[in-house]
């Protein structure tokens, strides 16, 4: 069905099957569906002649498939934008699939049945988008190769892989129902610009889960998208990237987002959740395949959660592994509007999910730039981040003005180039009455004067100087070694206490913490003021002559 002056096939009726055709080089769309329902384009996936049922839909001057106000359409097992072998592009010139104002459509597989693996489409080589959803709701895109050849090992680029524009409740990847979840994985790699873009007002409540973005189909070799792997932008709010932590298919819901030319994930939006993904490593999580800037970039972003939500359900699965990336693990900054109220909890940054492998980011673990009122870690189970082996500070915070309220608590930080760095200049020494401005107000750190273990508790003598007549929270950590600066990181969180300064800004306290099995090592501490601003780590002091052992929790994924 080729070289027609309008569409190759024009469908306005329902319950039709279009299978096994060559639909190429038509002046308009290869297939146009308008105001219709329940049509099948491609294979029925029953395990009988499934490959023969796929259509070749390529070389058309508009879209390969154009869908307007059509619902419950299934598009399965087709080649859209390539030749019949799936190895060379044969471009649809407006894009591969355009879906406007339709719901409950399926592009790819439902993961069920003997032919589920044959239902994925090859959507590559198209101008503009491989797939674009516009004001289209409740649709599923699963099990496709988008931007690669049929083997998933070489690029046949679309411009963008998928764009979800002003659309909600769509699923890209697995639905996590336990049926064919791994078959529902899309491989979205090799595209000229962005792998997946969720964009615009109303782009809410979409789920991106279980995909490979930026790697080949094996998950072991980079096949980069030319810009970001995934972008949530321009009022794309309340979307989920990764697992829901409900105990069903949590591992299958993780995205592998690695090898991309810019950020693995870029967020310019609010109240999105990124959980349980691997960002910067291979599919097995044991070797770096860097995103070439940061693993996650957040700019002008508000109230997003990166990692666990701390609700007690699946929290240990919700942390992201963000390691091996070029410029660093995470950056949070601004271009125009404030980035506030974002939370980073329960992630592994610079290591594997076991916390053992040395897979540091080539830069800081987390970088904050000109932002305030964000939280990194918390002092409850599964909410502190493991930030280790990074070739920069564990947490770096720089600001041109006196930006405050960024809280760093309960994290496990060790073997980074530095611990917490306010200002990017190493240790910022205390000043009397703490009046110097800067990131987190350059809050003074505590001065530890001695630590004694009694087996089931530890007693720490501490002095603190800051603004007069104010209350401060002191958080204490143990480490096996002291950083070369003489100031700490903090490998194990021990607990907290508070102090109140007198009229001269001074406070002294003997702090007692109930801890079990302290072994020889070093104690460090940070201070936090009432705004939530956290200081750098204090100087280390040793714990002498202890005869017990700290047992770190083993978190299995």
N, C-alpha and C positions, 0 to 999 in steps of 0.2 A: 504494500500500500504506500506508494511513493510518488513524489513529484506532482502531487495534486495542488491546485491553485489556492485551496483553502486548507482546512484541517484534513489530516489523514482519516481520522474516524471522529465523528461528532455524535455524542450520546446524550439524549434527554430522557430516556426511559430507564427502567430499573430491572435488576436481576439478570443482567446480560453477562456473558463471559467473552473476553477477548484474550486469546491464547495462541502462542506459537507463530505470531505474525512478524514480518519485517516492515516496520513503519518508519520510513526515512525520507529525508529531503523534501518534505512538504512545505508549502509556502507559509503556512501558519503553524499551528500546533500539531504534534503527532497525534495526540488524542485529546479531545475536548469533552469534558463532562459538565453538564449544567443542569441544576435542579433535579438531580436524580439520586437514587439510593441503591445500595446492595449490589453494585456491579463488581465483577472480578476482572482485574487486568493481570494476566499471568497465570501462575500455577495454583492449583487447589491444594497442593501439598499432601496428597493422599499416598505418596510413595510410588505412584505408577506414572511413568513418563514425565516426571516433574520438570526435568531440564528442558524437555521439548516444548513444554507449555509456556515457557517464558518468551516474552516478546523482545525484539530488538527495536528500540525507540531512540533514534539518533539522527543527527544531521538536519533536524527541522529548524526552520528559520525563527520560530517563536519558541515555545516551551516543548519539551518532550511530552509532558502530561500537564494539562491545565484543568484545574478543578474549581468550580464556583458554585457555592450553595448546593453541594452534593455531599451526601452523608453515607457512612458505613460502606465506603468503597475499600476494597482490598487491592493493593498493588504488590505483587509478590513474584520473585524469581526472574525479573526482567533485567536487561542491560540498557541503561539509559545514558547516552552520551559517549559510548564507545562503539567499536566495531564488534562483529559477532564473536571474535575470539576473546574479547575483553582485555586486549593488550595495547590497543591504539585508540586515541580519542577520535570521535566523530561527533562534533559539538552540536548540541542544541543551543541556539544562539541567544535566547532569553534566559534559559535555565533548564534544569532537569525536570523538577516537579514544582508546580506552583499551586498551593492549596489556599483558597480564599473563602472564608465564611462557611467552613464545613466542620462537622463534628463526627467523632467516633470512626474516623477513617484509619486504616492500618497500612503503613508503608513498611513492608517486610514481613516478619514472622510473628506469630502469637506464641511460639515456643512449644506448641503441643503437636502431637501426631508424628507419624513415621517420616513425613517429609518436611519437618520443620526446618532442617538445615538447608533445604533447597529454596526456601521462601524468601531469603534475603535477596535484595536487589544490588546490582552493581551500578552506582550512580556517580559517574566520573566524567571529566573532560568537558563539562558544561560551562558556558559563559555565565557570569553572575553566580547564582547559588545552585548547589546540588539539589537542595530542597529548601523551599521557602514557605512558611506558614504565615498567613496574614489574617488577623482577626478570626482565627480558627481555633476551636477549643475541643479538648478531650480526645485528641488524636494520638496515635502511637507510631513511633519510628524505631524499628528494632531489627537487629540481625543483618544490617546492610554494610557494604563496603562503600565508603563515600570519599573519593579523592585518590583512590589507588587503582591498580589493575586488578584483574580477577584473582590473582594469587595473593593480593594484599601486601606485596613486597616492593613494588615500584609505584611512583606517583603518576597519576593521570589527573591533573589538578582541575577541580572546579575553582571558581574564584573564592567563595566561601563554601564550606561544607554544608552547614545547616543554618538558616536564620529563622528564629521564632519571633515574629514581630507583632506586638500588641495582641498577644494570644495567651490563653491561660489553660491550666489543667492538662497540658500535653506531657507525654512521657517520651523521652529519648533514651533508649536502652531498655534495661529490664524493668519489669513491674514488680519484681521481688516476690512473686506468689509461690515460688518453689517449683514451678513447672517450666522447664527449659530455660532457666534464667541465664545460663552462660551462652546458649544459642542466641539469645536476644541481644547480646553485645554487638553494638556497632563499632566498626573500625573507621575512624574519621581522621584521616591523615593524608598528608601530601597536597593539601589545598593551598592555593596561592596566598590567601589571607588568613581568615579566622576559621578554626575548625567548627565551633558551635557558637552562634551569637544569639543571645536572648535580649530583646531590644524593645524599648518604648513603653509608654504608658499602657497599663493593662497586661503587660507581660509578667504575670504573677502565677504562683502556685504550679509552676512547671517542675518536672522531675527529670534530672539528668543522672542516670545511674548505670553502672556496669559497663561503660564504654572504654575503648582504647583510643586515646586522642594524642596523636603525634608520634606513634610507633607503628611498625608494621604489624601484620596480623599475628605474628608469633609473640609480640610484646617484648622482643629482645633487641630490636634494631631501630634506631631513629628513622622516622619517615615524617619529617617536620611539616606542620602547617607554617605558612610563611609569616604569620603574626602571632596572635595569642591562640592557645589551645581552646579555651572557653572564655567568652566575654559576656558578662551580665551588665547592661549599660542603659542609661537614659530611662530611669524609672522602672527598671526591671527589679521587682521587689518580691520577697516572700517565696523565692524559688529554693528548691533543694538540690544540692549537688552531692551525690553519694548516698549513704545509707540513712534509713530512718531509725535504726537501732531498735527495731521491734522484736528482734530475736528470730526473724524469718529471713533467710537469704541475705543476712547483713554483709557477709564477705562478697557475695556475688554482686552486690549493689555498689561496690567501690569502683570508681573510675581510675584508670591509669592514665595520667596526664603528664607526659614527659616528652622531651626532645623538641619542643616547639621553639620557634625563633625568638619570640618575645616572652611574655609571661605564660606560665601554665594556665592560671586562672586570673582574669582581670575583672574586678568588681567596681562598678560605679552605680551603686544601688543600695537599697535598704532592706534590712531584715531577711537577708538571704542566709541560708545555712549550708555550710560545706563540711561534710562529715565522712570519715572512713575512707578517704581516697589515698592513693599513692601518687605523689607529685614529684617527679625528678628521678625516679628509679624505673627499672624494668618491671615486667609483669610479676616476676618472682620476688621483687623487693630486695634483691641482694646485690645489685650493681647500679651505678649511677648512669643515667641518660639524661643529661641536664636540659631543663628549659633554659634558654640562653640569657634571660635576665633573672627574674625571681620566680619562685614556685607559685606564690600568690601575690598579686598586686591589688591593693585596695586604695582607691582615690575618691574623695568626695563621698565617702561611704558611711552609713549610719546604721548602728544596731545590727550588724551582721555577726553571726556566730561561726567561728572557725574551730571545729572540733566538737567536743561533748557538750550536750545541753544540761548534764548533771541531774537528769530526772530519775536516775536509778534504774533505768531500763536500757540495756545495751550500751552503757557508757564506755566500756572498754573497747568496743568496736567503733566508736564514733570519732576517735582521734584520727587525724590525718598523719601520714608519713610524708614529710616535706624535706627532702634531702637531695644532695648532689647538684643543686642548681647553681648557675653561674654567678649571679650577683648577690645571692643570699636566699634565705628561705621564704620570708614574708616581708613585704614593705607596705606600710600604711602611711599615706600622705594626703596632700590636697593639691588640686589644680585651681579650684574656684571656691568650693564650699567646704564647710567643716567636715572632718571625719571624726565622729564621736560615738561613744557607747558601743564600740565593737568589742567582742570578747573572743579570746584565744585560749582554749581549754583542752587539755588532755592529748595534745599532739606530740609526735616524735619528730624533732627538727634536727637533722644532722645524723640520723642513725636509722636503723630498721625498726620494725615494730617490736622486735625483741629487746631493743635498746642496747644491743651488743655490737653490731657492725659499725665500722668507721666509715661513714658516708656523708661527711660534712658538706654543707653548702660552702661555695667559694666566696665567702663574705659573711656578714652577720647572720645569726639565726633569725632574728626579727629586727627590722629597722622601722623606727617611728620618725616621721619628718613633719614638724610643725602641726602637731595634733594634740588634743587634750581629751581627758576623761574616757580613756579606754582601759581595758583590763586584760592582763596577760597572766593567766593562772589564778588559782583559788586554793584555799587551804583545806579542801576536802578531797576525799578519794576520787581518783580518775580525773580530777580537774586541773592539776598542775601539769605543765608541759615538761617533757624531757628535751632539753636544749643542749646538745653536746657535739663536740668534734668540729665545730664550725670555724672557718678560717677568717674570723672576725669576732666581734663581741657576741656573746649570747644574745644580749639585747642592747641595741644602739638607739639612742634617742637624741636627735638634734633638733633645734628650733631657733629661728631668728629672733623670736620674742619670748616672753616669759610664759610659755605654755605649760600647763600643770594638769594634775589629776590623773596621770597615767599610773596605774597600779600594777606592780609585779610581785606576785606572792605565790608561794607554794610550788614553785618550779624546781626541777632537778637540773642544775647547770654545772657542767664540768668539762674540762679539756677543750674549752673554746679559747680563742686567742685572748679574750678578756671576759669578764663577767657581765656586769651592767655598766654601760658607758654613757654618762650624761654629758653630751657635748662633743663626743668623738675625739677626745684628747687624753684618754687614759684616766688615771685616778684624778678626781677633782677633790682637792683637800678641803677640809672643813674651814669655815670662817666663823668668827665670834658673832653670835646672835643670828647667824644664817641669813644675812640680808642680800646676798648676791643673787641677781636674776639669772634665768636661763632655763633650760629644759627641766621640768619638774621643780622649778625654783632652785635647782642645784642643792636640794635638801641635804643637810649634813647627815653623814652616816654615824652610827653608834661607835663608841670607843669601848672595846671589850678589855677588861682588866684581869680576868682570870676565869677559869672553868674547872670545875671539879665534879667527877662522876662518882655516884654512890651505887651504881648498879642498876637501880630502877628509876633513877632521876639524875638530873644534872643541875648544878648550881652555877650561875654565871654572874659575875660582877660586871656591871655596865654603867658607863657614864654617858650622858647625852647633853648636847648643847644646841639650842636652836632658838626660835622666837620665845619670848617670855610668856608664862602662864597659859601654856597650851598643852593639849594632850597629844601624844604620839604613840603609835603602835610599833613595837619592835618585833621583827620576825627573825628566827634563829635557824641556822643550818649547820649540818656536819659535812665535812669533806675528808677524803682520805689523804689528800695532799693540799698544800697551799700554792696558790698561783705565784708565778715568779715576781709579780709586782708587790708581793706581800699582802695584797688584798684578795678577798676571796672570790670564789664562786660558791655555789651551794649545792652539794650533791644530794643530800637528804634533808627534807624539811622536818624540823623538830617541833616547832610550835611558836607561840607568840605570847607577849605580855605588853602592858602599856606603862608609860611613864608620863608624868606631868611636870613641866618645867616650872621653876620658881621665877621670881621677878627679874632675875638676871639671865634667864634662859637656860639655867643649868638643872640637871637632874641626875641623881645617883640611885641605883637600885640593885639589889641582889635578887636575880630572877631564878625561880625554880621551875623546871619543866619535868613532867613525868614522861620519861623515855625509857625504853627497854634495850638492853644489850648494846651499850655504847662501846665501840672499840677505839683504840688510839687513832687520833686524827686531829682535825682542826675545826674550830667553831668560828662562824662568821655571822653577821647580822645585817639587816637593813632596817631603815626607819620609814614610817609612812605617816603623813600628816592627815588632818581631817578632810582635806580635799581628795585624798587618795594618791597623792604624789608619793612615789617611792624613791629612796636614795640609791646610790651605789652601794656595793658591799663594803663592809668594814674591813679593817685589817684582820688577818687570821690570828687566832691564839690556839695553842695546842691543848689537847686533853691528854693528860699524863696518867700513866699507870692504870689504865682501865683494862679489864680482863674479859670483856664481853664482846659480842658481835652484833652489828646491825644487820638485820635480814631485810633486804629489799624485796618488795612484792614482785612476784613473777606474774606478768600479764601475758596470757596466751591469746594469740589471734589466729 
